[in-house]
Amino acid sequence: MDDDRADEDKRPASRRVADQLQARIEAGEFAAGDALPPYRQLAAEYGVAVNTALAAVRALRDAGLVTIRPNSGAQVRGRSDDVDVGREVMAISNEVADLRATVQRVGTDLARLEERLAEVASRTRED
């Protein structure tokens, strides 16, 4: 596996799906105003959970590529559609907060593991 593929595989599944959908939109497979397939169909197509497909489409929404309407799914935005900057800023802020919380949890878990390792190493030296 080459380095580019290895890096790509490290991305969250929702990001990989979003990037593939974005490429399809940019290639013209989905034109402005076209509906994206339903979340269940996207999940099956990309071999991911429905929530992962939903997260991917939300990422496209946050990037201004699609709009999501309740009970209507996602539609590709036209270049002339107005981007709701406030909504985009809020979505990015929420994503940053989620990532910050994840990093903090991982840091706490790492500190606990280091403490356990030190305890085990200390017991090993005592024996």
DSSP file (Angstrom, degrees, kcal/mol; ACC not computed):
  #  RESIDUE AA STRUCTURE BP1 BP2  ACC     N-H-->O    O-->H-N    N-H-->O    O-->H-N    TCO  KAPPA ALPHA  PHI   PSI    X-CA   Y-CA   Z-CA
    1    1 A M              0   0    0      0, 0.0     2,-0.0     0, 0.0     0, 0.0   0.000 360.0 360.0 360.0 129.8    0.0    0.0    0.0
    2    2 A D     >  -     0   0    0      1,-0.1     4,-2.3     4,-0.0     5,-0.2  -0.289 360.0-104.3 -78.9 168.0    1.5    3.4   -1.0
    3    3 A D  H  > S+     0   0    0      1,-0.2     4,-2.6     2,-0.2     5,-0.2   0.862 118.5  55.3 -61.3 -38.7    1.7    6.3    1.4
    4    4 A D  H  > S+     0   0    0      1,-0.2     4,-2.3     2,-0.2    -1,-0.2   0.922 110.7  45.0 -62.1 -43.8   -1.2    8.2   -0.1
    5    5 A R  H  > S+     0   0    0      2,-0.2     4,-2.5     1,-0.2    -1,-0.2   0.897 111.2  53.3 -66.8 -39.9   -3.5    5.2    0.3
    6    6 A A  H  X S+     0   0    0     -4,-2.3     4,-0.8     1,-0.2    -2,-0.2   0.921 111.3  46.4 -61.3 -43.6   -2.3    4.7    3.9
    7    7 A D  H >X S+     0   0    0     -4,-2.6     3,-0.8     1,-0.2     4,-0.5   0.913 111.6  51.9 -63.7 -42.3   -3.0    8.3    4.7
    8    8 A E  H >< S+     0   0    0     -4,-2.3     3,-1.4     1,-0.3    -2,-0.2   0.894 105.1  55.4 -61.8 -40.7   -6.4    8.1    3.1
    9    9 A D  H 3< S+     0   0    0     -4,-2.5    -1,-0.3     1,-0.3    -2,-0.2   0.714  99.2  62.6 -66.6 -20.2   -7.3    5.0    5.1
   10   10 A K  H << S+     0   0    0     -3,-0.8    -1,-0.3    -4,-0.8    -2,-0.2   0.645  83.2  97.6 -80.4 -14.5   -6.6    6.9    8.3
   11   11 A R  S << S-     0   0    0     -3,-1.4     5,-0.1    -4,-0.5    -3,-0.0  -0.409  91.0 -93.6 -70.5 149.6   -9.4    9.4    7.6
   12   12 A P    >>  -     0   0    0      0, 0.0     4,-2.1     0, 0.0     3,-0.5  -0.297  34.6-115.7 -58.9 149.9  -12.7    8.7    9.3
   13   13 A A  H 3> S+     0   0    0      1,-0.3     4,-2.6     2,-0.2     5,-0.2   0.872 116.0  56.5 -56.8 -38.9  -15.2    6.8    7.2
   14   14 A S  H 3> S+     0   0    0      1,-0.2     4,-2.4     2,-0.2    -1,-0.3   0.878 107.2  49.1 -63.2 -35.7  -17.5    9.7    7.0
   15   15 A R  H <> S+     0   0    0     -3,-0.5     4,-2.7     2,-0.2    -1,-0.2   0.902 110.4  50.3 -69.7 -40.7  -14.8   11.9    5.6
   16   16 A R  H  X S+     0   0    0     -4,-2.1     4,-2.1     2,-0.2    -2,-0.2   0.930 113.3  45.8 -62.3 -44.5  -13.8    9.3    3.0
   17   17 A V  H  X S+     0   0    0     -4,-2.6     4,-2.8     2,-0.2     5,-0.2   0.926 112.6  50.9 -64.3 -44.1  -17.5    9.0    1.9
   18   18 A A  H  X S+     0   0    0     -4,-2.4     4,-2.8    -5,-0.2    -2,-0.2   0.919 110.3  49.6 -59.3 -43.7  -17.9   12.8    1.8
   19   19 A D  H  X S+     0   0    0     -4,-2.7     4,-2.1     2,-0.2    -1,-0.2   0.897 111.7  48.3 -63.7 -39.6  -14.8   13.2   -0.3
   20   20 A Q  H  X S+     0   0    0     -4,-2.1     4,-1.9     2,-0.2    -2,-0.2   0.910 113.0  47.6 -67.8 -41.2  -16.0   10.5   -2.8
   21   21 A L  H  X S+     0   0    0     -4,-2.8     4,-2.4     2,-0.2    -2,-0.2   0.905 110.3  52.7 -64.8 -40.3  -19.4   12.2   -3.0
   22   22 A Q  H  X S+     0   0    0     -4,-2.8     4,-2.9    -5,-0.2     5,-0.2   0.911 108.0  51.2 -61.0 -41.8  -17.8   15.6   -3.5
   23   23 A A  H  X S+     0   0    0     -4,-2.1     4,-1.8     1,-0.2    -1,-0.2   0.898 109.8  49.8 -62.3 -39.5  -15.8   14.1   -6.3
   24   24 A R  H  <>S+     0   0    0     -4,-1.9     5,-2.1     2,-0.2     6,-0.8   0.890 111.9  48.1 -66.5 -38.6  -18.9   12.8   -7.9
   25   25 A I  H ><5S+     0   0    0     -4,-2.4     3,-1.5     1,-0.2    -2,-0.2   0.943 112.6  48.0 -65.1 -47.0  -20.6   16.2   -7.6
   26   26 A E  H 3<5S+     0   0    0     -4,-2.9    -1,-0.2     1,-0.3    -2,-0.2   0.794 107.6  56.4 -65.5 -27.8  -17.6   18.0   -9.1
   27   27 A A  T 3<5S-     0   0    0     -4,-1.8    -1,-0.3    -5,-0.2    -2,-0.2   0.538 119.0-112.1 -80.2  -6.3  -17.5   15.4  -11.9
   28   28 A G  T < 5S+     0   0    0     -3,-1.5    -3,-0.2    -4,-0.3     3,-0.2   0.523  82.4 125.8  90.5   4.6  -21.2   16.3  -12.7
   29   29 A E  S   <S+     0   0    0     -5,-2.1     2,-0.5     1,-0.3    -4,-0.2   0.878  83.6  34.7 -63.4 -35.5  -22.7   13.0  -11.7
   30   30 A F  S    S-     0   0    0     -6,-0.8    -2,-0.3    -5,-0.1    -1,-0.3  -0.978  87.3-159.1-118.5 116.6  -25.0   15.0   -9.5
   31   31 A A    >   -     0   0    0     -2,-0.5     3,-2.5     1,-0.2    45,-0.4  -0.427  38.9 -68.9 -90.0 167.2  -26.0   18.4  -10.9
   32   32 A A  T 3  S+     0   0    0      1,-0.3    45,-0.2    -2,-0.1    -1,-0.2  -0.314 125.4  20.5 -54.0 131.5  -27.2   21.4   -9.0
   33   33 A G  T 3  S+     0   0    0     43,-3.0    -1,-0.3     1,-0.3     2,-0.1   0.180  93.4 129.0  91.6 -17.1  -30.7   20.7   -7.7
   34   34 A D    <   -     0   0    0     -3,-2.5    42,-2.8    41,-0.1    -1,-0.3  -0.434  59.2-122.6 -70.4 144.6  -30.3   16.9   -8.0
   35   35 A A  B     -A   75   0A   0     40,-0.2    40,-0.3    -2,-0.1    -4,-0.1  -0.674  20.0-127.7 -83.6 140.0  -31.1   14.9   -4.9
   36   36 A L        -     0   0    0     38,-2.8    38,-0.2    -2,-0.3     3,-0.1  -0.500  42.2 -86.0 -75.3 157.2  -28.4   12.7   -3.4
   37   37 A P        -     0   0    0      0, 0.0    37,-0.2     0, 0.0    -1,-0.1  -0.239  59.2 -83.8 -58.7 155.9  -29.4    9.1   -2.9
   38   38 A P     >  -     0   0    0      0, 0.0     4,-2.5     0, 0.0     3,-0.3  -0.199  41.9-107.9 -58.5 155.6  -31.1    8.3    0.4
   39   39 A Y  H  > S+     0   0    0      1,-0.2     4,-2.8     2,-0.2     5,-0.2   0.870 119.3  53.3 -56.5 -40.7  -28.8    7.8    3.4
   40   40 A R  H  > S+     0   0    0      1,-0.2     4,-2.2     2,-0.2    -1,-0.2   0.901 110.0  48.2 -62.9 -39.5  -29.6    4.0    3.5
   41   41 A Q  H  > S+     0   0    0     -3,-0.3     4,-2.7     2,-0.2    -2,-0.2   0.917 112.1  48.5 -67.1 -42.7  -28.7    3.7   -0.1
   42   42 A L  H  X S+     0   0    0     -4,-2.5     4,-2.5     2,-0.2    -2,-0.2   0.913 110.2  52.8 -62.2 -41.8  -25.4    5.7    0.4
   43   43 A A  H  X>S+     0   0    0     -4,-2.8     5,-2.3    -5,-0.2     4,-0.9   0.925 112.7  43.9 -59.7 -45.3  -24.6    3.5    3.4
   44   44 A A  H  <5S+     0   0    0     -4,-2.2     3,-0.3     3,-0.2    -2,-0.2   0.909 113.0  52.0 -66.2 -41.9  -25.1    0.3    1.3
   45   45 A E  H  <5S+     0   0    0     -4,-2.7    -2,-0.2     1,-0.2    -1,-0.2   0.879 119.7  33.6 -62.8 -39.7  -23.1    1.7   -1.6
   46   46 A Y  H  <5S-     0   0    0     -4,-2.5    -1,-0.2    -5,-0.2    -2,-0.2   0.432 108.1-119.3 -99.5   0.1  -20.1    2.7    0.5
   47   47 A G  T  <5S+     0   0    0     -4,-0.9     2,-0.3    -3,-0.3    -3,-0.2   0.895  72.2 119.3  66.3  41.0  -20.3   -0.1    2.9
   48   48 A V      < -     0   0    0     -5,-2.3    -1,-0.2    -6,-0.2    -2,-0.1  -0.789  69.5 -84.1-128.6 171.7  -20.8    2.1    6.0
   49   49 A A     >  -     0   0    0     -2,-0.3     4,-2.1     1,-0.1     3,-0.3  -0.367  39.6-113.8 -72.0 157.1  -23.4    2.6    8.7
   50   50 A V  H  > S+     0   0    0      1,-0.2     4,-2.6     2,-0.2     5,-0.2   0.898 118.9  55.0 -59.3 -40.9  -26.4    4.9    8.0
   51   51 A N  H  > S+     0   0    0      1,-0.2     4,-2.3     2,-0.2    -1,-0.2   0.851 106.1  52.1 -62.2 -33.2  -25.1    7.3   10.6
   52   52 A T  H  > S+     0   0    0     -3,-0.3     4,-2.1     2,-0.2    -1,-0.2   0.908 109.5  48.5 -68.4 -41.7  -21.8    7.4    8.8
   53   53 A A  H  X S+     0   0    0     -4,-2.1     4,-2.2     2,-0.2    -2,-0.2   0.910 111.6  50.4 -62.7 -41.6  -23.5    8.3    5.5
   54   54 A L  H  X S+     0   0    0     -4,-2.6     4,-2.4     1,-0.2    -2,-0.2   0.915 109.5  50.4 -62.3 -43.0  -25.5   11.0    7.3
   55   55 A A  H  X S+     0   0    0     -4,-2.3     4,-2.0     1,-0.2    -1,-0.2   0.881 109.2  52.4 -62.8 -37.5  -22.3   12.4    8.8
   56   56 A A  H  X S+     0   0    0     -4,-2.1     4,-1.7     2,-0.2    -2,-0.2   0.925 110.7  46.1 -64.0 -44.5  -20.8   12.5    5.3
   57   57 A V  H  X S+     0   0    0     -4,-2.2     4,-2.3     1,-0.2    -2,-0.2   0.878 110.4  53.8 -67.3 -37.0  -23.7   14.4    3.8
   58   58 A R  H  X S+     0   0    0     -4,-2.4     4,-3.0     2,-0.2    -1,-0.2   0.887 105.6  53.8 -63.4 -37.1  -23.6   16.8    6.8
   59   59 A A  H  X S+     0   0    0     -4,-2.0     4,-1.5     2,-0.2    -1,-0.2   0.896 108.7  49.0 -63.0 -39.0  -20.0   17.4    6.0
   60   60 A L  H  <>S+     0   0    0     -4,-1.7     5,-2.7     2,-0.2     6,-0.8   0.886 111.1  50.2 -66.5 -38.0  -20.9   18.3    2.5
   61   61 A R  H ><5S+     0   0    0     -4,-2.3     3,-1.8     4,-0.2    -2,-0.2   0.941 109.0  51.1 -62.0 -46.5  -23.7   20.6    3.8
   62   62 A D  H 3<5S+     0   0    0     -4,-3.0    -1,-0.2     1,-0.3    -2,-0.2   0.804 108.3  52.7 -62.8 -28.2  -21.1   22.2    6.1
   63   63 A A  T 3<5S-     0   0    0     -4,-1.5    -1,-0.3    -5,-0.2    -2,-0.2   0.482 118.7-114.1 -84.4  -3.0  -18.9   22.7    3.1
   64   64 A G  T < 5S+     0   0    0     -3,-1.8    -3,-0.2    -4,-0.3    -2,-0.1   0.639  86.2 114.3  83.2  14.4  -21.8   24.4    1.2
   65   65 A L  S   <S+     0   0    0     -5,-2.7    12,-2.9    -6,-0.2     2,-0.3   0.772  77.7  19.2 -89.8 -27.0  -22.1   21.7   -1.4
   66   66 A V  E     -B   76   0A   0     -6,-0.8     2,-0.4    10,-0.3    10,-0.2  -0.925  64.1-137.6-137.2 161.6  -25.5   20.4   -0.5
   67   67 A T  E     -B   75   0A   0      8,-2.7     8,-2.6    -2,-0.3     2,-0.5  -0.924  15.8-147.4-114.5 148.4  -28.6   21.5    1.4
   68   68 A I  E     -B   74   0A   0     -2,-0.4     6,-0.2     6,-0.2    -2,-0.0  -0.973  14.3-173.5-118.4 124.2  -30.5   19.1    3.7
   69   69 A R  E >>  -B   73   0A   0      4,-2.7     3,-2.3    -2,-0.5     4,-1.5  -0.960  34.1-103.5-117.9 133.7  -34.2   19.5    4.0
   70   70 A P  T 34 S+     0   0    0      0, 0.0    -2,-0.0     0, 0.0     0, 0.0  -0.264 105.3   2.2 -54.1 135.7  -36.3   17.5    6.5
   71   71 A N  T 34 S+     0   0    0      1,-0.1    -3,-0.0    -3,-0.0     0, 0.0   0.506 126.1  71.7  64.2   6.5  -38.2   14.7    4.8
   72   72 A S  T <4 S-     0   0    0     -3,-2.3    -1,-0.1     1,-0.2     2,-0.1   0.509  87.4-145.1-123.0 -12.7  -36.6   15.6    1.5
   73   73 A G  E  <  - B   0  69A   0     -4,-1.5    -4,-2.7   -38,-0.1     2,-0.4  -0.415  43.7 -31.4  79.4-157.5  -33.0   14.5    1.9
   74   74 A A  E     - B   0  68A   0    -38,-0.2   -38,-2.8    -6,-0.2     2,-0.4  -0.802  52.0-168.3-106.1 140.4  -30.0   16.3    0.5
   75   75 A Q  E     -AB  35  67A   0     -8,-2.6    -8,-2.7    -2,-0.4     2,-0.2  -0.966  29.9-107.9-126.2 144.7  -29.8   18.2   -2.7
   76   76 A V  E     - B   0  66A   0    -42,-2.8   -43,-3.0    -2,-0.4   -10,-0.3  -0.505  37.1-128.6 -70.2 132.5  -26.8   19.5   -4.5
   77   77 A R        -     0   0    0    -12,-2.9     2,-0.2    -2,-0.2    -1,-0.1  -0.538  15.2-125.2 -80.6 146.6  -26.5   23.3   -4.2
   78   78 A G    >   -     0   0    0     -2,-0.2     3,-1.5   -46,-0.1    -1,-0.1  -0.553  25.3-112.7 -82.8 157.9  -26.0   25.5   -7.3
   79   79 A R  T 3  S+     0   0    0      1,-0.3    -1,-0.1    -2,-0.2    -2,-0.0   0.777 118.4  55.5 -62.1 -24.5  -23.0   27.8   -7.4
   80   80 A S  T 3  S+     0   0    0      2,-0.1    -1,-0.3     0, 0.0     2,-0.1   0.583  81.8 111.4 -86.5  -8.9  -25.5   30.7   -7.2
   81   81 A D  S <  S-     0   0    0     -3,-1.5     2,-0.3     1,-0.1    -4,-0.0  -0.388  76.7-112.3 -64.5 140.5  -27.1   29.5   -4.0
   82   82 A D        -     0   0    0     -2,-0.1     2,-0.5     1,-0.0    -1,-0.1  -0.559  25.5-134.8 -74.0 135.0  -26.4   31.6   -1.0
   83   83 A V        -     0   0    0     -2,-0.3     2,-1.4    -3,-0.0     3,-0.1  -0.793  12.7-130.6 -90.5 130.4  -24.3   30.0    1.6
   84   84 A D     >  -     0   0    0     -2,-0.5     4,-2.4     1,-0.2     5,-0.2  -0.674  26.6-174.6 -80.9  93.5  -25.5   30.5    5.2
   85   85 A V  H  > S+     0   0    0     -2,-1.4     4,-3.0     1,-0.2     5,-0.2   0.878  79.5  54.7 -61.3 -41.1  -22.2   31.6    6.7
   86   86 A G  H  > S+     0   0    0      1,-0.2     4,-2.3     2,-0.2    -1,-0.2   0.917 110.5  45.7 -59.5 -43.9  -23.6   31.7   10.2
   87   87 A R  H  > S+     0   0    0      2,-0.2     4,-2.6     1,-0.2    -1,-0.2   0.898 112.9  50.6 -66.3 -40.2  -24.7   28.1    9.9
   88   88 A E  H  X S+     0   0    0     -4,-2.4     4,-2.4     2,-0.2    -2,-0.2   0.919 110.8  48.4 -64.2 -43.5  -21.4   27.1    8.4
   89   89 A V  H  X S+     0   0    0     -4,-3.0     4,-2.6     1,-0.2    -2,-0.2   0.914 112.3  49.6 -62.0 -42.9  -19.5   28.8   11.2
   90   90 A M  H  X S+     0   0    0     -4,-2.3     4,-2.5    -5,-0.2    -2,-0.2   0.912 110.8  49.5 -63.5 -42.7  -21.7   27.1   13.8
   91   91 A A  H  X S+     0   0    0     -4,-2.6     4,-2.2     2,-0.2    -2,-0.2   0.918 113.0  46.2 -63.5 -43.2  -21.2   23.7   12.2
   92   92 A I  H  X S+     0   0    0     -4,-2.4     4,-2.5     2,-0.2    -2,-0.2   0.910 111.7  52.0 -66.0 -41.4  -17.4   24.1   12.1
   93   93 A S  H  X S+     0   0    0     -4,-2.6     4,-2.5     1,-0.2    -2,-0.2   0.907 109.9  49.2 -60.7 -42.4  -17.4   25.3   15.7
   94   94 A N  H  X S+     0   0    0     -4,-2.5     4,-2.5     2,-0.2    -1,-0.2   0.901 110.5  50.4 -63.5 -40.8  -19.4   22.3   16.7
   95   95 A E  H  X S+     0   0    0     -4,-2.2     4,-2.5     2,-0.2    -2,-0.2   0.905 110.6  49.3 -64.4 -41.2  -17.0   20.0   14.9
   96   96 A V  H  X S+     0   0    0     -4,-2.5     4,-2.8     2,-0.2    -2,-0.2   0.917 111.3  49.8 -63.0 -43.7  -14.0   21.6   16.6
   97   97 A A  H  X S+     0   0    0     -4,-2.5     4,-2.4     2,-0.2    -2,-0.2   0.910 111.3  49.0 -62.7 -42.0  -15.7   21.3   20.0
   98   98 A D  H  X S+     0   0    0     -4,-2.5     4,-2.2     2,-0.2    -1,-0.2   0.922 113.0  47.0 -62.2 -44.0  -16.4   17.6   19.3
   99   99 A L  H  X S+     0   0    0     -4,-2.5     4,-2.6     2,-0.2    -2,-0.2   0.905 110.7  52.2 -65.2 -41.1  -12.8   17.0   18.2
  100  100 A R  H  X S+     0   0    0     -4,-2.8     4,-2.4     1,-0.2    -2,-0.2   0.917 109.7  49.4 -60.5 -43.9  -11.5   18.9   21.3
  101  101 A A  H  X S+     0   0    0     -4,-2.4     4,-2.4     2,-0.2    -1,-0.2   0.896 111.0  50.1 -63.0 -40.4  -13.6   16.7   23.6
  102  102 A T  H  X S+     0   0    0     -4,-2.2     4,-2.6     2,-0.2    -2,-0.2   0.927 110.3  49.3 -63.7 -44.8  -12.3   13.6   21.8
  103  103 A V  H  X S+     0   0    0     -4,-2.6     4,-2.5     1,-0.2    -2,-0.2   0.901 110.9  50.5 -62.0 -40.9   -8.7   14.7   22.2
  104  104 A Q  H  X S+     0   0    0     -4,-2.4     4,-2.3     2,-0.2    -1,-0.2   0.914 110.6  49.0 -64.5 -41.8   -9.3   15.4   25.9
  105  105 A R  H  X S+     0   0    0     -4,-2.4     4,-2.6     2,-0.2    -2,-0.2   0.925 112.0  48.7 -62.3 -43.6  -10.8   11.9   26.4
  106  106 A V  H  X S+     0   0    0     -4,-2.6     4,-2.7     1,-0.2    -2,-0.2   0.904 110.1  51.9 -63.5 -41.0   -7.9   10.3   24.6
  107  107 A G  H  X S+     0   0    0     -4,-2.5     4,-2.2     2,-0.2    -1,-0.2   0.908 110.8  47.7 -61.3 -42.4   -5.4   12.3   26.7
  108  108 A T  H  X S+     0   0    0     -4,-2.3     4,-2.2     2,-0.2    -2,-0.2   0.923 112.5  49.0 -64.0 -44.9   -7.2   11.2   29.9
  109  109 A D  H  X S+     0   0    0     -4,-2.6     4,-2.3     1,-0.2    -2,-0.2   0.902 110.7  51.0 -61.3 -41.2   -7.2    7.6   28.8
  110  110 A L  H  X S+     0   0    0     -4,-2.7     4,-2.5     2,-0.2    -1,-0.2   0.912 108.7  50.9 -63.5 -43.0   -3.5    7.8   27.9
  111  111 A A  H  X S+     0   0    0     -4,-2.2     4,-2.1     1,-0.2    -1,-0.2   0.907 110.4  49.8 -62.3 -41.6   -2.6    9.2   31.3
  112  112 A R  H  X S+     0   0    0     -4,-2.2     4,-2.4     2,-0.2    -2,-0.2   0.920 111.1  49.1 -62.7 -43.3   -4.5    6.4   33.0
  113  113 A L  H  X S+     0   0    0     -4,-2.3     4,-2.6     1,-0.2    -2,-0.2   0.895 109.5  51.6 -63.6 -39.9   -2.7    3.8   30.9
  114  114 A E  H  X S+     0   0    0     -4,-2.5     4,-2.3     2,-0.2    -1,-0.2   0.891 109.7  50.3 -64.1 -38.6    0.7    5.4   31.7
  115  115 A E  H  X S+     0   0    0     -4,-2.1     4,-2.4     2,-0.2    -2,-0.2   0.928 111.4  47.8 -63.7 -45.3   -0.2    5.2   35.4
  116  116 A R  H  X S+     0   0    0     -4,-2.4     4,-2.7     1,-0.2     5,-0.2   0.903 111.0  51.7 -61.4 -41.3   -1.1    1.5   35.1
  117  117 A L  H  X S+     0   0    0     -4,-2.6     4,-2.7     1,-0.2    -1,-0.2   0.918 109.7  48.9 -61.5 -43.8    2.1    0.8   33.2
  118  118 A A  H  X S+     0   0    0     -4,-2.3     4,-2.3     2,-0.2    -1,-0.2   0.901 111.5  50.2 -63.5 -40.5    4.2    2.5   35.9
  119  119 A E  H  X S+     0   0    0     -4,-2.4     4,-2.4     2,-0.2    -2,-0.2   0.931 112.8  45.7 -62.1 -46.4    2.4    0.5   38.6
  120  120 A V  H  X S+     0   0    0     -4,-2.7     4,-2.2     1,-0.2    -2,-0.2   0.915 113.4  49.5 -64.5 -42.8    2.9   -2.8   36.8
  121  121 A A  H  X S+     0   0    0     -4,-2.7     4,-1.9    -5,-0.2    -1,-0.2   0.891 110.4  51.2 -63.4 -38.7    6.6   -1.9   36.1
  122  122 A S  H  X S+     0   0    0     -4,-2.3     4,-1.5     2,-0.2    -2,-0.2   0.908 110.7  48.0 -65.1 -42.9    7.0   -1.0   39.8
  123  123 A R  H  X S+     0   0    0     -4,-2.4     4,-1.4     1,-0.2    -1,-0.2   0.874 109.0  54.6 -64.4 -37.1    5.6   -4.3   40.9
  124  124 A T  H  < S+     0   0    0     -4,-2.2    -1,-0.2     1,-0.2    -2,-0.2   0.892 107.9  48.8 -64.9 -39.6    7.8   -6.2   38.5
  125  125 A R  H  < S+     0   0    0     -4,-1.9    -1,-0.2     1,-0.2    -2,-0.2   0.830 108.0  55.3 -68.1 -32.1   10.9   -4.6   39.9
  126  126 A E  H  <        0   0    0     -4,-1.5    -1,-0.2     1,-0.2    -2,-0.2   0.795 360.0 360.0 -71.9 -28.6    9.8   -5.4   43.5
  127  127 A D     <        0   0    0     -4,-1.4    -1,-0.2    -3,-0.2    -2,-0.2   0.470 360.0 360.0 -77.5 360.0    9.5   -9.1   42.7
